Amino acid sequence: MDTLGERYTAIMARIADAARESGRLPGAVRLVAVSKGHAADAVARLAAYGQQAFGENRAQEGTAKIAAAPSGLEWHFLGPVQRNKARLIIENFQWLHALEDLDAASALSRHAAAAGTSLRVLIEVNVTGDPRKHGLAPAALPAFLEAYCARPRPGLVLSGLMTIAAHHGPEAAVRQTFARLRELAGKGRQDFGLAGFDELSMGMSDDYPWAIAEGATIVRIGRALFGARDAG
Ligand SMILES: *Cc1c(COP(=O)(O)O)cnc(C)c1O
């Protein structure tokens, strides 16, 4: 087994342990392997170990890689949506983690209808209020959900929330960020009767065990799997 296989095995074991410690089955947490900055060859090697879900944050880089990677994998778009990329996203990805505006939702919905496909969508929330981060302010989430529910977008399946915690933050603060996302999702589900709004995409290379402890259903891991990436 090569380094990639060893890292993959170790991470899967750690995910399973963290899930069990939080009273859940290992299969309740989905790993998205973030392949940005790495070639399609790395995707193929990890897929050979059994990994199914991969994540990219740029439409063009991702699309080129998807074309070169083995078929049948599940692709997650992690980056913010530029409206002129909506068609590329619909045609290549099954999940979107970073919805933050209704215009983008409308554009994605139009392309999904035209292509006869659907996209599972998570809303990104900027829980920490970091101005360098994308996502809705927590206080803006209810109005967003209200507007969305008044006019659901065909082809989009609103499935939950995503956040990014402070980089290298202390455990207590990072866990608080994740706990807050969980509360926001629960409140959204309750207040707007959103069935299936239960995915929590949170946790990256440095903090995924904490995210799982706070209820993550999806962790997005790049460096800890594939190693350091080139710029970007
Ligand atoms: C790059 C990226 C990741 C993976 O980050 P690592 O620190 O490499 O694990 C996760 N989520 C998003 C949105 C990203 O852009």
PDBQT file of the ligand as one rigid body, heavy atoms in Angstrom, charges set to zero:
ROOT
HETATM    1  C1  LIG A 301      -9.780  23.036   0.200  1.00  0.00    +0.000 C 
HETATM    2  C2  LIG A 301     -11.050  22.846   0.887  1.00  0.00    +0.000 A 
HETATM    3  C3  LIG A 301     -11.210  21.801   1.811  1.00  0.00    +0.000 A 
HETATM    4  C4  LIG A 301     -10.100  20.848   2.203  1.00  0.00    +0.000 C 
HETATM    5  O1  LIG A 301      -9.175  21.490   3.028  1.00  0.00    +0.000 OA
HETATM    6  P1  LIG A 301      -7.936  20.711   3.677  1.00  0.00    +0.000 P 
HETATM    7  O2  LIG A 301      -7.454  21.651   4.699  1.00  0.00    +0.000 OA
HETATM    8  O3  LIG A 301      -6.974  20.471   2.575  1.00  0.00    +0.000 OA
HETATM    9  O4  LIG A 301      -8.464  19.442   4.256  1.00  0.00    +0.000 OA
HETATM   10  C5  LIG A 301     -12.451  21.672   2.411  1.00  0.00    +0.000 A 
HETATM   11  N1  LIG A 301     -13.478  22.498   2.129  1.00  0.00    +0.000 NA
HETATM   12  C6  LIG A 301     -13.358  23.506   1.248  1.00  0.00    +0.000 A 
HETATM   13  C7  LIG A 301     -14.520  24.390   0.991  1.00  0.00    +0.000 C 
HETATM   14  C8  LIG A 301     -12.140  23.714   0.601  1.00  0.00    +0.000 A 
HETATM   15  O5  LIG A 301     -12.035  24.738  -0.271  1.00  0.00    +0.000 OA
ENDROOT
TORSDOF 0
